[in-house]
Amino acid sequence: MPERAVVVRKGFRPQIDSYSAFFENDHSTSTGLEATLRRLGVTRVFLVGLAFDFCVRFSAEDAAKCGFQSVVVKDACRSVGMPGTVQAADEGMAAAGVRVMESGDIAAHVAAAPS
């Protein structure tokens, strides 16, 4: 493993399902990601991956709740796509203050952000 790699474990307790990279679904068991990001001075996170409508969504919402600027790069994600899940993800992230954008918009977003 690379020297600066960080391993975040989620979903390791069979009795508690887990979607967020920040907290188990009991909403109180931390994965340690928030503390790691704060120690590194991170203020903004970009989220990509599987699945947009579950893990990415809940990680993005928790990032925003933890006080990070949370950005989801939608064209770098794939959805499970069960009926209503993508719409629910869009609405939930909007309500949480998560910014959703396409990868082509990242450079302009970063350039416009205050230092």
C-alpha positions in Angstrom: 0.0 0.0 0.0 1.4 3.5 -0.8 2.8 5.4 2.2 0.1 8.1 2.1 -2.8 5.8 1.5 -5.7 5.8 3.9 -8.0 2.8 4.4 -11.5 3.7 5.4 -13.6 0.7 6.5 -17.3 0.8 6.2 -19.9 -1.9 6.3 -17.8 -4.2 8.5 -20.6 -5.0 10.9 -23.1 -7.5 9.4 -26.0 -6.2 11.5 -25.7 -2.6 10.2 -25.8 -1.8 6.5 -23.6 1.0 5.4 -23.6 3.4 2.5 -21.7 6.5 3.7 -17.9 6.7 3.7 -18.2 8.9 6.9 -20.6 6.9 9.1 -22.2 3.5 9.5 -25.9 3.6 9.0 -26.4 3.9 12.7 -25.3 7.5 12.1 -23.0 7.4 15.1 -20.2 5.0 14.3 -17.6 7.0 12.5 -15.3 5.5 9.8 -12.6 7.9 10.7 -12.7 9.6 7.3 -13.8 13.0 8.7 -10.9 13.1 11.2 -8.4 12.1 8.5 -9.6 14.8 6.2 -9.6 17.5 8.9 -6.0 16.5 9.9 -5.0 17.0 6.3 -6.7 20.4 6.1 -9.3 19.3 3.6 -12.3 21.6 3.2 -13.8 20.4 -0.1 -14.4 16.8 -1.2 -15.2 15.6 -4.7 -17.1 12.3 -4.7 -17.3 9.8 -7.6 -18.0 6.1 -7.9 -20.6 3.4 -7.3 -23.4 3.9 -6.7 -24.6 7.5 -7.3 -28.0 6.8 -5.7 -26.7 5.1 -2.6 -23.0 5.2 -1.4 -22.1 8.4 -3.3 -25.3 10.1 -2.2 -25.0 9.3 1.5 -21.2 10.0 1.6 -21.8 13.4 -0.1 -24.7 14.3 2.3 -22.6 13.3 5.3 -19.6 15.3 4.0 -21.9 18.3 3.9 -23.2 17.6 7.4 -19.6 17.4 8.6 -19.0 20.9 7.2 -17.1 20.0 4.1 -17.9 21.6 0.7 -19.3 18.5 -1.0 -19.2 18.1 -4.8 -20.5 15.0 -6.7 -19.1 14.5 -10.2 -22.2 12.8 -11.7 -20.6 11.6 -15.0 -18.0 9.8 -12.9 -20.6 7.8 -11.1 -23.0 5.0 -12.0 -26.4 4.4 -10.3 -28.2 1.3 -9.1 -31.2 3.0 -10.8 -34.1 1.3 -9.0 -37.4 3.1 -9.5 -37.1 6.5 -7.8 -33.6 6.2 -6.4 -31.8 8.6 -8.7 -34.5 11.3 -8.2 -34.4 10.7 -4.4 -30.6 11.1 -4.5 -30.8 14.3 -6.5 -33.4 15.7 -4.1 -31.6 14.6 -1.0 -28.2 16.0 -2.1 -29.8 19.3 -3.1 -31.5 19.6 0.3 -28.1 18.9 2.0 -26.3 21.5 0.0 -24.3 19.1 -2.1 -23.2 20.5 -5.5 -23.6 18.1 -8.4 -21.7 18.8 -11.5 -20.2 17.1 -14.6 -16.4 16.5 -14.9 -16.0 19.2 -17.5 -17.2 21.8 -15.0 -14.6 21.0 -12.3 -11.8 23.3 -13.5 -14.1 26.3 -13.5 -15.5 25.4 -10.1 -12.0 25.1 -8.6 -10.9 28.4 -10.2 -13.9 30.2 -8.9 -13.6 29.0 -5.3 -12.1 31.3 -2.8 -8.6 30.5 -1.6 
